[in-house]
Amino acid sequence: MTLNERAWKIADILEADAARLRVAVSHVGGQRVIDCGASVDGGIQAGILLARACLADCAEVTIVPGENGPLIQVVTDDPVRACLASQYAGWQVKAEKYFAMGSGPMRAVSGREEIFQHIAGKEESACAVGLL
């Protein structure tokens, strides 16, 4: 299964349980857009699923107690694909006054960043998942 297919399954979970997770799902220009907290309340579980999608579901994301409050713990045995080929925010997205960094396994489909000349992870996929 490709990184993007793994992330797509997480997006399907977010869409299927949108009301409980307090996320908004829309379709813009043939693309599915899931808002996990920019214009909606979102929530902890939505955030965990968002993180899992960003990591192409190649990592466990949990909340653990910390000295000054809860912490997010990410554990993976596939850090190159989870982090460098997927999660790393390597794309600048600009439109007029809007700016964001693009992240997620969509980067592995493009493979245009120099990092993909040095790591495994470039892929062909029928779907692409990106996060801003």
Summary of the structure (lengths in Angstrom):
residues: 132
radius of gyration: 14.9
end to end distance: 23.2
largest distance: 45.2
contacts: 380
relative contact order: 0.18
helix: 36%
strand: 24%
